[in-house]
Each structure stands twice: as C-alpha cells, then as structure tokens.
Amino acid sequence: MIRAAIIISVALGGMMIGAAQAQQKLVSKLDGWKVQLDQPTNRYGHGIMGNVPEWGRMCLSGPNGQKACVVLPQNKVFEEMSPRLADVDLDGTPDVILVESDNRLGAALAIYLLRDDQLFRVVTPNIGRANRWLAPIGVADMDGDGAVELAYIDRPHLAKTLRVWRFENDRLSEVANLKGLTNHRIGQEFISGGLRDCSQGVEMITSDAAWQNIMATQLRNDRLQTRSIARFSKTKDFDAVLACKN
C-alpha cells in the first residue's frame, strides 16, 4: 500500500460532490487538513472540464486553526476538478497540488507549501499557449529514492505525453517523459486512472492514446517503462486495475 500521507491519486470516484456544490466550491481533506477552491469564474473560459467551472481562490486550513488563502490575479485561474493534498516536501504537513492556468501561457502544475503561515509556490513551466491543459495522475515517491515525484499528462487531448517531475530542495525538475498516453477526454468531469502499488512498486495508470488499453507505467532509473495490463471499454474498467485486480 502507498502511504496516504505521501500520495493523493486522481481517480474516478475519488471525490464525490453534488452538482450544486460543484458550482460553488471544491473541497478535499487529508489528516485534518482541508483545501477548498471557490470563487468560480468564466474569465478564462476554456471549458475543458464539462460543467466544472474554473476557480479564482484557494484556501488551505489545518486542524489547529491554520489558514492561508491565495487569490489569483485576473490573468490566471485554477483549472481544476479535484484539488490534491499530499506531503510533497515530507515535513509532515500536507501541501496543495493544483492545475493553474494563465490566459496566455496555458496550464502549469503548481505546489503550494505552507511555511510560517504563508503559502509558498513552486510550479512547473506553463505549456506555453492558452487553452492547453494538463491532467494530473498522482503524487508519490515513484521510484523509492526518498524524493517525491509528481506525474501528469501534458495535453491529454493533443500531445498525450506523460511527464514526471521530482521535488527536491524546494525545486521541481523533470525526470522523464513518454508519449502515447492519456487520462482525460474533452468534457469529462473526472480524470481516469491514478496511482497504484500492487506490491511491485508504484505504477501510473492511464489509457493509451487511442483509448484501447489501460496502461501501467513505472519510473525506473529515471526512465519510464510502460505495459498494457487490460483492455479498455468503459470508465469503470479503471476501478479493477486500481484495486490490483488486473
């Protein structure tokens, strides 16, 4: 099993919210901590996530009264359907991982770390063009080296490229990438797949680019190795794979 304090995967059914609530806020919780997205907005207007809006503010609150918020400027939004909490810097306190999009430069993956009651931001480069998105897979020490990695699909509808970044010394560096994988279709209000550990190490679960097969990809010696583990016919096929039944 992967330690919950280290990893929060994005998977269908991972967070259930009602339609009315989804229009007002998104909330995720871990170990007494809560991250909330609110101030829904259409100022970016990409609409890639179906009826899930984009968001203007994020607040992180803790079990002992801690609270810090970020209000984005008008040229940015959180283009997000499931805010993530995971201890990226291994200090015992969950951090927030979000897709943050710029109206000229498109999406980036941002980490917000709580330091001295303020949020400290570490971010990947933006994709480089408006209306270009990324779909997170999960956060974990994916190769057992003691450092935490973050994985996402860069442009799941276009480039279909898996990218893995390592967090060390308050910096992110890209470790590896691999084309031909995806985890989201335009208009879906969820991301398929996530991370699993079926006693053989952490695996990133996605579809292949054509939505024909479910793929398991591992990080080994800073290289990505992928294999087909099941045929894909419907979204629920991911549930069995994530439960180590395939």
C-alpha positions, 0 to 999 in steps of 0.5 A, a space after each residue: 500500500 502507498 502511504 496516504 500521507 505521501 500520495 493523493 491519486 486522481 481517480 474516478 470516484 475519488 471525490 464525490 460532490 453534488 452538482 450544486 456544490 460543484 458550482 460553488 466550491 471544491 473541497 478535499 481533506 487529508 489528516 485534518 487538513 482541508 483545501 477548498 477552491 471557490 470563487 468560480 469564474 468564466 474569465 478564462 473560459 476554456 471549458 475543458 472540464 464539462 460543467 466544472 467551472 474554473 476557480 479564482 481562490 484557494 484556501 488551505 486550513 489545518 486542524 489547529 486553526 491554520 489558514 492561508 488563502 491565495 487569490 489569483 490575479 485576473 490573468 490566471 485561474 485554477 483549472 481544476 476538478 479535484 484539488 490534491 493534498 499530499 506531503 510533497 516536501 515530507 515535513 509532515 504537513 500536507 501541501 496543495 497540488 493544483 492545475 493553474 492556468 494563465 490566459 496566455 501561457 496555458 496550464 502549469 502544475 503548481 505546489 503550494 507549501 505552507 511555511 510560517 503561515 504563508 503559502 509558498 509556490 513552486 510550479 512547473 513551466 506553463 505549456 506555453 499557449 492558452 487553452 492547453 491543459 494538463 491532467 494530473 495522475 498522482 503524487 508519490 515517491 515513484 521510484 523509492 529514492 526518498 524524493 517525491 515525484 509528481 506525474 501528469 499528462 501534458 495535453 491529454 487531448 493533443 500531445 498525450 505525453 506523460 511527464 514526471 517531475 521530482 521535488 527536491 530542495 524546494 525545486 521541481 525538475 523533470 525526470 522523464 517523459 513518454 508519449 502515447 498516453 492519456 487520462 482525460 477526454 474533452 468534457 469529462 468531469 473526472 480524470 481516469 486512472 491514478 496511482 497504484 502499488 500492487 506490491 511491485 512498486 508504484 505504477 501510473 495508470 492511464 489509457 493509451 492514446 487511442 483509448 484501447 488499453 489501460 496502461 501501467 507505467 513505472 519510473 525506473 532509473 529515471 526512465 519510464 517503462 510502460 505495459 498494457 495490463 487490460 483492455 479498455 471499454 468503459 470508465 469503470 474498467 479503471 476501478 479493477 486495475 486500481 484495486 490490483 485486480 488486473 
